[in-house]
Amino acid sequence: MKLGILSLLLVGSYVQAGTEVAMMPRELGHFKLAHAGFIEIFVEESGSQFMYITTFNPALPFFHDSVYFLKNPGARMDSVSDWGRQIEQLGGKSTAYWPNYPVYLPREVLGFEGVVQTSGFLVPGKNDGRLEVYDTSFGLPDGPWDIAAGQSDSWSYHWVIWKDVNDDGLIDAMTARFYVPLFGGDPVRELVWFQNPGTPRPSSHGDWKWESHVLVRQGPDVYFEEHILEADGVEYSVIVTAELWTENVMLYYVENTPGAWAQADQIKSVTIDTEPGQPFECHMVDLNLDGTMEIIASAFDHRKGNETGNLWAYTLQGDWRNAEDWKRISLASGFQANSYLFGSSMTPGKQRLFYPSEEYKNTPNELGNQPKPWIALSGDDDGIHYIMHPMSEDPTNWDYDLQIMVDTEATTAGTMAIYDLDGDGYMEIISAGYTEGMVYVYTFAP
């Protein structure tokens, strides 16, 4: 659906989703934070919440950028405007260049819960990326220890999944990375894993070198995720990824047996789309709840004269291993990017499926089924955060109504985190306004 013909309504508006009236969220407040980029919320075994917000300033090459955290934001819902004074600096000082996604660190990896802060990007002076481990088991984050230390090139890292790759009983870090050669040439991309050494962390902060192993060269580069799929009675471990530099939507897979991913020569791949535009990230989800997984991917067509962004869905009719069995459809299109001083513009960005409340999720639709999830979407370089509502509960209907949640009225919006912070059954959305230097907090609670 083209943006120009959308009813871009403000808070208090509504759309019809089946027989349910779906309200837009209301703003709880906002606070200033310069260059707010990536936002994530993790809830630990104790019930403690940690909200992480990364910042990065491309105008200051070779200067580290800060990551901030706020513990238990759900207990501070009546003072959102004060969050900017309550946040604390992760590690007590800036240690990363261009921090990207914070990634949850489960206890079974190293014996403590925490977070891994990914970092690095292609901007000169900001391309020396790290995978920095922080321990939150003592109530506040302690660290960092860089498990990607000792690499021969300046890699950019965005994401980590935790998996015992070589079947030695220790959970390793699987990641994608890229760098742009200093004197030109195509970007170098790799899917790699860092081997858990099984030793205690160093007594002092700094480098904690884990041995790296390359799985796929010139493949995944930014975001990816693992799913377990079947074909012909065989179970497979499948990685879905949208490759920023090759501009492909891809699947990589091995049989789901212990240690299979450690055998790089056994990894197979499927190219789902060779012309999505330049993709930001993708996910494999059951978007229409029919029992079959779809892939959704945000991508920007940067060809001259075609500069528009799209949110694609790839539906499956047949065998997921066959590229021709995937069909691309548009969920939203016509996104227009603002110009960006320090690199190519892109829109849209991060997407996440969610339900506005537990009651909505658990109330059957007119077909007697669980209702379709909604989509939160960052416009990235159009400076807007959106919410997408399904226009029909019919599983064969892919129409969505795209509404503005907040227009930052600036060049770039950051990402968002979605969580029921105060446990009242209604979701909150915390969204970053990168260029505006603002963080916005919205709730679906009445």
Protein Blocks (a to p, Z undefined) as FASTA:
>chain_A
ZZklpccddehiacdehjaccdddddfbdcddehiabdcddddfkopacdddddddfklg
hiacdddddehkllmmmmmmmmmmmpccehhiafbehiaddddddfklnopacddddedd
fbehilcccdddddfknopacddddfkgoiabdcddfbdcdddfkonopacddddddddd
fkgpjddddddddddehiacdfbgcddddddddfbghiafkbccdddddeehiacddddd
ddfklopacdddddddehklmmmmlpccddfbfcgojcfbdcdddfkonopacddddddd
fbghiaccdddddddedjfklmklpccddfbghiacdddfkbccddddddddddfbfklm
mmccfkopacdddddddekjnopacddddfbfbfkbccdcdddfbdghiabdcddddddf
konopacdddddfknopacdddfbZZ
